[in-house]
Amino acid sequence: MQHTVDFEPIGRRGICPADESLLEAAHHLGVDLVSLCGGKGTCGRCTVQVIAGEVSPPTDNERKALSRHELNDGYRLACQTYPRSDCRLRIPPESLTAPQRTQVDGLEVTVKPDPPVFTEHPELLSHSRHNRHLGLALDIGTTKLAAYILDLDSGRTLASRGAMNPR
């Protein structure tokens, strides 16, 4: 039996046989999860979060490496976890190798923005709580979608979110 596995926010989706661990599926799909122990479940570095779908029950190695709270929140070791249905996984940045982490984290560049919008009467906003200019940036790719909320006054990224492109 085979299942479809989505790795977010990397933007990779593919087939994972039921007898193949999520770590093996990740490597076949080009998702570079850190696995210092070679998939033995002892290093605790290949952590993923199961967002949707059914997977195998936690192993003893996972109970040692992850807290009860992490397990309750769906965190698992990819090398110890096998799909039981189609799954959607979130990969924490610290579980990715450095080159792939930069694809997800992005480069935060501090610049003074010069947006095409401005406040005509700033004195009218002084009594309002919502007196910041916010912008939305979208990156719509063939495999990945990303959205960023930006503070147009400071140029800081306030929030970002990525997901697979369902096409």
Backbone as JSON Lines, residues from 0, in Angstrom:
{"i":0,"aa":"M","n":[0.84,-1.18,0.0],"ca":[0.0,0.0,0.0],"c":[0.88,1.25,0.0]}
{"i":1,"aa":"Q","n":[0.45,2.26,-0.71],"ca":[1.21,3.51,-0.81],"c":[0.33,4.67,-0.37]}
{"i":2,"aa":"H","n":[1.01,5.72,0.16],"ca":[0.3,6.9,0.63],"c":[1.01,8.14,0.09]}
{"i":3,"aa":"T","n":[0.24,9.2,-0.1],"ca":[0.81,10.48,-0.51],"c":[1.22,11.25,0.74]}
{"i":4,"aa":"V","n":[2.44,11.8,0.7],"ca":[2.96,12.56,1.83],"c":[3.36,13.95,1.34]}
{"i":5,"aa":"D","n":[2.86,14.99,2.03],"ca":[3.19,16.38,1.73],"c":[4.16,16.88,2.8]}
{"i":6,"aa":"F","n":[5.29,17.44,2.36],"ca":[6.27,18.02,3.28],"c":[6.18,19.54,3.16]}
{"i":7,"aa":"E","n":[5.67,20.17,4.21],"ca":[5.56,21.63,4.24],"c":[6.61,22.19,5.2]}
{"i":8,"aa":"P","n":[7.15,23.34,5.02],"ca":[6.9,24.29,3.95],"c":[7.83,24.11,2.76]}
{"i":9,"aa":"I","n":[8.51,22.98,2.65],"ca":[9.45,22.73,1.56],"c":[8.74,22.7,0.22]}
{"i":10,"aa":"G","n":[7.51,22.21,0.2],"ca":[6.77,22.17,-1.05],"c":[7.03,20.91,-1.84]}
{"i":11,"aa":"R","n":[7.25,19.8,-1.13],"ca":[7.45,18.52,-1.82],"c":[6.32,17.58,-1.46]}
{"i":12,"aa":"R","n":[5.85,16.86,-2.47],"ca":[4.76,15.9,-2.3],"c":[5.12,14.66,-3.1]}
{"i":13,"aa":"G","n":[4.85,13.5,-2.52],"ca":[5.14,12.28,-3.25],"c":[4.57,11.06,-2.58]}
{"i":14,"aa":"I","n":[4.88,9.93,-3.16],"ca":[4.37,8.64,-2.69],"c":[5.34,8.05,-1.68]}
{"i":15,"aa":"C","n":[4.76,7.49,-0.62],"ca":[5.54,6.79,0.4],"c":[4.89,5.43,0.65]}
{"i":16,"aa":"P","n":[5.6,4.35,0.35],"ca":[5.06,3.02,0.67],"c":[4.86,2.88,2.19]}
{"i":17,"aa":"A","n":[3.88,2.11,2.59],"ca":[3.56,1.94,4.01],"c":[4.72,1.34,4.8]}
{"i":18,"aa":"D","n":[5.62,0.61,4.12],"ca":[6.75,-0.01,4.82],"c":[8.02,0.86,4.78]}
{"i":19,"aa":"E","n":[7.87,2.12,4.35],"ca":[8.99,3.04,4.26],"c":[8.77,4.16,5.28]}
{"i":20,"aa":"S","n":[9.83,4.51,6.03],"ca":[9.69,5.56,7.04],"c":[9.54,6.91,6.36]}
{"i":21,"aa":"L","n":[9.04,7.87,7.11],"ca":[8.91,9.24,6.59],"c":[10.28,9.82,6.26]}
{"i":22,"aa":"L","n":[11.33,9.41,6.98],"ca":[12.68,9.86,6.67],"c":[13.11,9.36,5.3]}
{"i":23,"aa":"E","n":[12.86,8.08,5.02],"ca":[13.21,7.53,3.7],"c":[12.43,8.23,2.6]}
{"i":24,"aa":"A","n":[11.15,8.47,2.84],"ca":[10.33,9.17,1.84],"c":[10.86,10.58,1.62]}
{"i":25,"aa":"A","n":[11.23,11.25,2.7],"ca":[11.78,12.61,2.58],"c":[13.02,12.61,1.71]}
{"i":26,"aa":"H","n":[13.93,11.69,1.95],"ca":[15.16,11.64,1.17],"c":[14.88,11.32,-0.3]}
{"i":27,"aa":"H","n":[13.92,10.43,-0.58],"ca":[13.57,10.11,-1.97],"c":[12.98,11.32,-2.68]}
{"i":28,"aa":"L","n":[12.3,12.19,-1.93],"ca":[11.65,13.36,-2.52],"c":[12.53,14.61,-2.49]}
{"i":29,"aa":"G","n":[13.76,14.47,-2.01],"ca":[14.67,15.61,-1.99],"c":[14.49,16.54,-0.81]}
{"i":30,"aa":"V","n":[13.88,16.06,0.26],"ca":[13.74,16.83,1.49],"c":[14.9,16.42,2.39]}
{"i":31,"aa":"D","n":[15.8,17.37,2.66],"ca":[17.03,17.06,3.39],"c":[16.85,17.18,4.89]}
{"i":32,"aa":"L","n":[16.25,16.15,5.49],"ca":[16.12,16.11,6.94],"c":[17.46,15.7,7.56]}
{"i":33,"aa":"V","n":[17.79,16.31,8.69],"ca":[19.0,15.95,9.42],"c":[18.78,14.59,10.08]}
{"i":34,"aa":"S","n":[19.74,13.69,9.95],"ca":[19.65,12.37,10.57],"c":[21.06,11.91,10.9]}
{"i":35,"aa":"L","n":[21.59,12.39,12.0],"ca":[22.96,12.08,12.38],"c":[23.16,10.61,12.74]}
{"i":36,"aa":"C","n":[22.1,9.95,13.22],"ca":[22.22,8.55,13.65],"c":[21.94,7.57,12.52]}
{"i":37,"aa":"G","n":[21.67,8.08,11.32],"ca":[21.41,7.2,10.18],"c":[20.06,6.51,10.24]}
{"i":38,"aa":"G","n":[19.11,7.1,10.93],"ca":[17.76,6.54,10.97],"c":[17.52,5.54,12.08]}
{"i":39,"aa":"K","n":[18.38,5.53,13.09],"ca":[18.22,4.58,14.2],"c":[17.3,5.12,15.31]}
{"i":40,"aa":"G","n":[16.96,6.41,15.24],"ca":[16.06,6.99,16.23],"c":[16.74,7.44,17.51]}
{"i":41,"aa":"T","n":[18.06,7.61,17.47],"ca":[18.78,7.97,18.69],"c":[19.23,9.43,18.75]}
{"i":42,"aa":"C","n":[19.31,10.11,17.62],"ca":[19.8,11.5,17.65],"c":[18.67,12.51,17.88]}
{"i":43,"aa":"G","n":[17.43,12.17,17.5],"ca":[16.3,13.07,17.7],"c":[16.29,14.28,16.8]}
{"i":44,"aa":"R","n":[17.03,14.27,15.71],"ca":[17.15,15.46,14.85],"c":[16.15,15.5,13.7]}
{"i":45,"aa":"C","n":[15.54,14.4,13.34],"ca":[14.65,14.37,12.17],"c":[13.19,14.6,12.56]}
{"i":46,"aa":"T","n":[12.96,15.54,13.43],"ca":[11.62,15.8,13.93],"c":[10.72,16.41,12.86]}
{"i":47,"aa":"V","n":[9.52,15.88,12.77],"ca":[8.47,16.44,11.9],"c":[7.2,16.53,12.73]}
{"i":48,"aa":"Q","n":[6.27,17.35,12.26],"ca":[4.97,17.45,12.93],"c":[3.9,16.94,11.98]}
{"i":49,"aa":"V","n":[3.14,15.96,12.43],"ca":[2.05,15.41,11.63],"c":[0.86,16.36,11.78]}
{"i":50,"aa":"I","n":[0.5,17.02,10.7],"ca":[-0.61,17.98,10.7],"c":[-1.92,17.28,10.35]}
{"i":51,"aa":"A","n":[-1.84,16.31,9.45],"ca":[-3.03,15.58,9.04],"c":[-2.62,14.18,8.63]}
{"i":52,"aa":"G","n":[-3.51,13.23,8.85],"ca":[-3.26,11.86,8.45],"c":[-2.93,10.96,9.62]}
{"i":53,"aa":"E","n":[-2.88,9.68,9.32],"ca":[-2.59,8.65,10.33],"c":[-1.19,8.1,10.12]}
{"i":54,"aa":"V","n":[-0.47,7.9,11.22],"ca":[0.88,7.33,11.18],"c":[1.0,6.25,12.24]}
{"i":55,"aa":"S","n":[2.1,5.53,12.2],"ca":[2.35,4.47,13.16],"c":[2.43,5.04,14.58]}
{"i":56,"aa":"P","n":[2.19,4.21,15.61],"ca":[2.27,4.7,16.99],"c":[3.72,5.05,17.38]}
{"i":57,"aa":"P","n":[3.91,5.93,18.37],"ca":[5.27,6.3,18.8],"c":[6.06,5.1,19.3]}
{"i":58,"aa":"T","n":[7.34,5.1,18.99],"ca":[8.25,4.04,19.44],"c":[8.87,4.44,20.79]}
{"i":59,"aa":"D","n":[9.58,3.51,21.41],"ca":[10.28,3.81,22.66],"c":[11.33,4.9,22.44]}
{"i":60,"aa":"N","n":[12.03,4.86,21.29],"ca":[13.02,5.9,20.99],"c":[12.37,7.28,20.92]}
{"i":61,"aa":"E","n":[11.18,7.34,20.35],"ca":[10.48,8.62,20.26],"c":[10.04,9.11,21.64]}
{"i":62,"aa":"R","n":[9.61,8.19,22.48],"ca":[9.2,8.58,23.84],"c":[10.38,9.11,24.65]}
{"i":63,"aa":"K","n":[11.59,8.64,24.33],"ca":[12.8,9.14,24.99],"c":[13.22,10.5,24.43]}
{"i":64,"aa":"A","n":[13.09,10.67,23.11],"ca":[13.59,11.88,22.45],"c":[12.62,13.06,22.52]}
{"i":65,"aa":"L","n":[11.32,12.77,22.6],"ca":[10.31,13.83,22.55],"c":[9.52,13.86,23.86]}
{"i":66,"aa":"S","n":[9.12,15.05,24.26],"ca":[8.31,15.19,25.47],"c":[6.88,14.73,25.19]}
{"i":67,"aa":"R","n":[6.14,14.48,26.25],"ca":[4.73,14.09,26.1],"c":[3.96,15.2,25.39]}
{"i":68,"aa":"H","n":[4.28,16.45,25.71],"ca":[3.62,17.59,25.07],"c":[3.91,17.6,23.56]}
{"i":69,"aa":"E","n":[5.16,17.34,23.17],"ca":[5.51,17.3,21.75],"c":[4.76,16.18,21.04]}
{"i":70,"aa":"L","n":[4.72,15.01,21.66],"ca":[3.99,13.88,21.06],"c":[2.51,14.21,20.91]}
{"i":71,"aa":"N","n":[1.92,14.86,21.92],"ca":[0.51,15.24,21.85],"c":[0.26,16.26,20.74]}
{"i":72,"aa":"D","n":[1.26,17.09,20.44],"ca":[1.14,18.09,19.38],"c":[1.47,17.53,18.0]}
{"i":73,"aa":"G","n":[1.7,16.22,17.91],"ca":[1.93,15.58,16.62],"c":[3.38,15.49,16.19]}
{"i":74,"aa":"Y","n":[4.33,15.87,17.07],"ca":[5.74,15.78,16.69],"c":[6.19,14.33,16.75]}
{"i":75,"aa":"R","n":[6.96,13.95,15.74],"ca":[7.46,12.58,15.63],"c":[8.86,12.6,15.04]}
{"i":76,"aa":"L","n":[9.58,11.51,15.22],"ca":[10.87,11.32,14.54],"c":[10.56,10.67,13.2]}
{"i":77,"aa":"A","n":[10.97,11.31,12.13],"ca":[10.65,10.8,10.79],"c":[11.22,9.41,10.55]}
{"i":78,"aa":"C","n":[12.36,9.11,11.17],"ca":[12.99,7.8,10.95],"c":[12.25,6.67,11.65]}
{"i":79,"aa":"Q","n":[11.38,6.99,12.59],"ca":[10.67,5.99,13.37],"c":[9.18,5.92,13.01]}
{"i":80,"aa":"T","n":[8.76,6.78,12.08],"ca":[7.33,6.93,11.79],"c":[7.01,6.47,10.38]}
{"i":81,"aa":"Y","n":[5.92,5.7,10.27],"ca":[5.48,5.13,8.99],"c":[4.06,5.59,8.71]}
{"i":82,"aa":"P","n":[3.77,5.95,7.46],"ca":[2.41,6.42,7.14],"c":[1.4,5.28,7.17]}
{"i":83,"aa":"R","n":[0.2,5.59,7.63],"ca":[-0.92,4.65,7.6],"c":[-2.05,5.18,6.71]}
{"i":84,"aa":"S","n":[-1.86,6.43,6.23],"ca":[-2.8,7.07,5.31],"c":[-2.04,8.19,4.62]}
{"i":85,"aa":"D","n":[-2.71,8.94,3.75],"ca":[-2.1,10.15,3.2],"c":[-1.81,11.09,4.37]}
{"i":86,"aa":"C","n":[-0.67,11.78,4.31],"ca":[-0.25,12.62,5.44],"c":[0.22,13.98,4.96]}
{"i":87,"aa":"R","n":[0.04,14.96,5.84],"ca":[0.6,16.3,5.63],"c":[1.48,16.57,6.83]}
{"i":88,"aa":"L","n":[2.75,16.92,6.56],"ca":[3.74,17.11,7.62],"c":[4.31,18.52,7.56]}
{"i":89,"aa":"R","n":[4.59,19.08,8.73],"ca":[5.31,20.36,8.82],"c":[6.7,20.04,9.34]}
{"i":90,"aa":"I","n":[7.7,20.59,8.66],"ca":[9.08,20.35,9.06],"c":[9.62,21.59,9.76]}
{"i":91,"aa":"P","n":[9.98,21.48,11.05],"ca":[10.6,22.62,11.73],"c":[11.94,22.94,11.07]}
{"i":92,"aa":"P","n":[12.31,24.22,10.97],"ca":[13.57,24.59,10.31],"c":[14.79,23.86,10.89]}
{"i":93,"aa":"E","n":[14.81,23.62,12.19],"ca":[15.97,22.96,12.8],"c":[16.13,21.5,12.39]}
{"i":94,"aa":"S","n":[15.11,20.92,11.77],"ca":[15.2,19.54,11.29],"c":[15.76,19.44,9.88]}
{"i":95,"aa":"L","n":[15.95,20.59,9.22],"ca":[16.46,20.6,7.85],"c":[17.97,20.86,7.84]}
{"i":96,"aa":"T","n":[18.62,20.34,6.8],"ca":[20.04,20.66,6.62],"c":[20.15,22.15,6.3]}
{"i":97,"aa":"A","n":[21.31,22.71,6.53],"ca":[21.5,24.16,6.34],"c":[21.13,24.65,4.95]}
{"i":98,"aa":"P","n":[21.54,23.98,3.86],"ca":[21.18,24.5,2.53],"c":[19.67,24.56,2.32]}
{"i":99,"aa":"Q","n":[18.93,23.54,2.77],"ca":[17.5,23.54,2.55],"c":[16.79,24.49,3.51]}
{"i":100,"aa":"R","n":[17.36,24.69,4.7],"ca":[16.77,25.61,5.66],"c":[16.7,27.02,5.08]}
{"i":101,"aa":"T","n":[17.72,27.41,4.31],"ca":[17.71,28.76,3.73],"c":[16.6,28.93,2.72]}
{"i":102,"aa":"Q","n":[16.15,27.84,2.08],"ca":[15.03,27.94,1.14],"c":[13.74,28.26,1.87]}
{"i":103,"aa":"V","n":[13.62,27.83,3.13],"ca":[12.4,28.01,3.89],"c":[12.44,29.31,4.69]}
{"i":104,"aa":"D","n":[13.56,29.55,5.36],"ca":[13.66,30.72,6.22],"c":[13.68,32.01,5.43]}
{"i":105,"aa":"G","n":[14.32,32.0,4.3],"ca":[14.45,33.21,3.51],"c":[15.48,34.13,4.12]}
{"i":106,"aa":"L","n":[15.78,35.16,3.43],"ca":[16.77,36.13,3.87],"c":[16.04,37.37,4.34]}
{"i":107,"aa":"E","n":[16.18,37.69,5.6],"ca":[15.56,38.88,6.16],"c":[16.5,40.05,5.95]}
{"i":108,"aa":"V","n":[16.12,40.95,5.1],"ca":[16.94,42.11,4.78],"c":[16.25,43.34,5.34]}
{"i":109,"aa":"T","n":[16.97,44.1,6.15],"ca":[16.4,45.31,6.71],"c":[16.59,46.45,5.72]}
{"i":110,"aa":"V","n":[15.49,46.98,5.26],"ca":[15.52,48.11,4.33],"c":[14.45,49.11,4.76]}
{"i":111,"aa":"K","n":[14.63,50.33,4.4],"ca":[13.6,51.34,4.63],"c":[12.65,51.27,3.45]}
{"i":112,"aa":"P","n":[11.44,50.79,3.67],"ca":[10.51,50.64,2.55],"c":[10.04,51.98,2.02]}
{"i":113,"aa":"D","n":[9.69,51.96,0.78],"ca":[9.14,53.13,0.11],"c":[7.86,52.68,-0.6]}
{"i":114,"aa":"P","n":[6.8,52.37,0.21],"ca":[5.59,51.81,-0.4],"c":[4.85,52.84,-1.25]}
{"i":115,"aa":"P","n":[4.07,52.36,-2.19],"ca":[3.31,53.27,-3.05],"c":[2.08,53.85,-2.34]}
{"i":116,"aa":"V","n":[1.83,53.44,-1.09],"ca":[0.7,53.98,-0.34],"c":[1.23,54.82,0.81]}
{"i":117,"aa":"F","n":[0.44,55.81,1.21],"ca":[0.82,56.64,2.35],"c":[-0.46,57.18,2.98]}
{"i":118,"aa":"T","n":[-0.31,57.67,4.19],"ca":[-1.44,58.22,4.92],"c":[-1.58,59.7,4.57]}
{"i":119,"aa":"E","n":[-2.7,60.05,4.0],"ca":[-2.94,61.44,3.6],"c":[-3.11,62.34,4.82]}
{"i":120,"aa":"H","n":[-3.82,61.83,5.83],"ca":[-4.06,62.6,7.06],"c":[-3.66,61.77,8.26]}
{"i":121,"aa":"P","n":[-2.34,61.7,8.6],"ca":[-1.9,60.85,9.71],"c":[-2.52,61.23,11.04]}
{"i":122,"aa":"E","n":[-2.95,62.48,11.2],"ca":[-3.55,62.9,12.47],"c":[-4.87,62.16,12.72]}
{"i":123,"aa":"L","n":[-5.53,61.7,11.68],"ca":[-6.77,60.94,11.85],"c":[-6.5,59.55,12.42]}
{"i":124,"aa":"L","n":[-5.3,59.04,12.22],"ca":[-4.95,57.71,12.73],"c":[-4.44,57.75,14.16]}
{"i":125,"aa":"S","n":[-4.1,58.93,14.65],"ca":[-3.48,59.01,15.97],"c":[-4.4,58.53,17.08]}
{"i":126,"aa":"H","n":[-5.71,58.53,16.85],"ca":[-6.66,58.08,17.87],"c":[-7.05,56.62,17.65]}
{"i":127,"aa":"S","n":[-6.52,56.02,16.63],"ca":[-6.86,54.64,16.29],"c":[-5.77,53.7,16.78]}
{"i":128,"aa":"R","n":[-6.15,52.5,17.18],"ca":[-5.17,51.49,17.6],"c":[-4.42,50.93,16.39]}
{"i":129,"aa":"H","n":[-5.08,50.87,15.24],"ca":[-4.49,50.24,14.05],"c":[-3.87,51.3,13.18]}
{"i":130,"aa":"N","n":[-2.75,51.82,13.61],"ca":[-2.14,52.92,12.87],"c":[-0.88,52.49,12.13]}
{"i":131,"aa":"R","n":[-0.74,51.2,11.86],"ca":[0.41,50.72,11.09],"c":[-0.01,50.41,9.67]}
{"i":132,"aa":"H","n":[0.91,50.6,8.76],"ca":[0.69,50.21,7.37],"c":[1.23,48.8,7.2]}
{"i":133,"aa":"L","n":[0.38,47.91,6.77],"ca":[0.78,46.52,6.56],"c":[0.68,46.18,5.09]}
{"i":134,"aa":"G","n":[1.56,45.27,4.67],"ca":[1.54,44.81,3.3],"c":[1.5,43.29,3.26]}
{"i":135,"aa":"L","n":[1.04,42.76,2.18],"ca":[0.97,41.32,1.97],"c":[1.75,40.98,0.72]}
{"i":136,"aa":"A","n":[2.72,40.08,0.86],"ca":[3.49,39.6,-0.28],"c":[3.16,38.13,-0.49]}
{"i":137,"aa":"L","n":[2.9,37.75,-1.72],"ca":[2.57,36.37,-2.07],"c":[3.6,35.82,-3.04]}
{"i":138,"aa":"D","n":[4.01,34.58,-2.81],"ca":[4.9,33.87,-3.72],"c":[4.15,32.63,-4.16]}
{"i":139,"aa":"I","n":[3.67,32.64,-5.38],"ca":[2.87,31.53,-5.9],"c":[3.72,30.77,-6.89]}
{"i":140,"aa":"G","n":[4.25,29.63,-6.43],"ca":[5.1,28.8,-7.27],"c":[4.35,27.57,-7.74]}
{"i":141,"aa":"T","n":[5.01,26.76,-8.55],"ca":[4.36,25.56,-9.08],"c":[4.17,24.5,-8.01]}
{"i":142,"aa":"T","n":[5.06,24.44,-7.01],"ca":[4.93,23.44,-5.96],"c":[4.66,24.03,-4.58]}
{"i":143,"aa":"K","n":[4.97,25.31,-4.38],"ca":[4.88,25.9,-3.05],"c":[4.19,27.26,-3.12]}
{"i":144,"aa":"L","n":[3.41,27.55,-2.08],"ca":[2.79,28.85,-1.91],"c":[3.38,29.47,-0.64]}
{"i":145,"aa":"A","n":[3.64,30.75,-0.66],"ca":[4.14,31.43,0.54],"c":[3.48,32.79,0.64]}
{"i":146,"aa":"A","n":[3.18,33.19,1.87],"ca":[2.59,34.5,2.13],"c":[3.36,35.16,3.26]}
{"i":147,"aa":"Y","n":[3.55,36.46,3.16],"ca":[4.29,37.23,4.15],"c":[3.49,38.48,4.49]}
{"i":148,"aa":"I","n":[3.37,38.79,5.76],"ca":[2.77,40.06,6.19],"c":[3.93,40.95,6.62]}
{"i":149,"aa":"L","n":[3.97,42.14,6.03],"ca":[5.08,43.06,6.24],"c":[4.61,44.34,6.9]}
{"i":150,"aa":"D","n":[5.44,44.87,7.79],"ca":[5.21,46.19,8.36],"c":[5.84,47.18,7.37]}
{"i":151,"aa":"L","n":[5.01,47.95,6.68],"ca":[5.51,48.85,5.64],"c":[6.23,50.07,6.2]}
{"i":152,"aa":"D","n":[6.11,50.3,7.52],"ca":[6.83,51.41,8.13],"c":[8.27,51.02,8.47]}
{"i":153,"aa":"S","n":[8.45,49.79,8.97],"ca":[9.79,49.36,9.38],"c":[10.46,48.43,8.37]}
{"i":154,"aa":"G","n":[9.66,47.77,7.53],"ca":[10.21,46.8,6.59],"c":[10.33,45.4,7.16]}
{"i":155,"aa":"R","n":[9.94,45.19,8.41],"ca":[10.06,43.88,9.06],"c":[8.98,42.92,8.57]}
{"i":156,"aa":"T","n":[9.35,41.63,8.5],"ca":[8.38,40.59,8.21],"c":[7.72,40.22,9.53]}
{"i":157,"aa":"L","n":[6.42,40.39,9.63],"ca":[5.69,40.12,10.87],"c":[5.23,38.68,10.96]}
{"i":158,"aa":"A","n":[4.92,38.08,9.83],"ca":[4.46,36.69,9.83],"c":[4.69,36.11,8.44]}
{"i":159,"aa":"S","n":[4.89,34.81,8.4],"ca":[5.03,34.13,7.11],"c":[4.42,32.75,7.23]}
{"i":160,"aa":"R","n":[3.96,32.24,6.12],"ca":[3.33,30.92,6.11],"c":[3.54,30.31,4.73]}
{"i":161,"aa":"G","n":[3.86,29.02,4.69],"ca":[4.03,28.31,3.44],"c":[3.16,27.08,3.4]}
{"i":162,"aa":"A","n":[2.82,26.63,2.21],"ca":[2.01,25.43,2.03],"c":[2.26,24.88,0.63]}
{"i":163,"aa":"M","n":[1.86,23.65,0.45],"ca":[1.93,23.02,-0.86],"c":[0.93,23.67,-1.79]}
{"i":164,"aa":"N","n":[1.27,23.81,-3.05],"ca":[0.34,24.32,-4.04],"c":[-0.54,23.16,-4.5]}
{"i":165,"aa":"P","n":[-1.84,23.21,-4.22],"ca":[-2.72,22.1,-4.58],"c":[-2.98,21.99,-6.08]}
{"i":166,"aa":"R","n":[-2.58,23.02,-6.85],"ca":[-2.77,23.11,-8.3],"c":[-4.18,22.86,-8.64]}
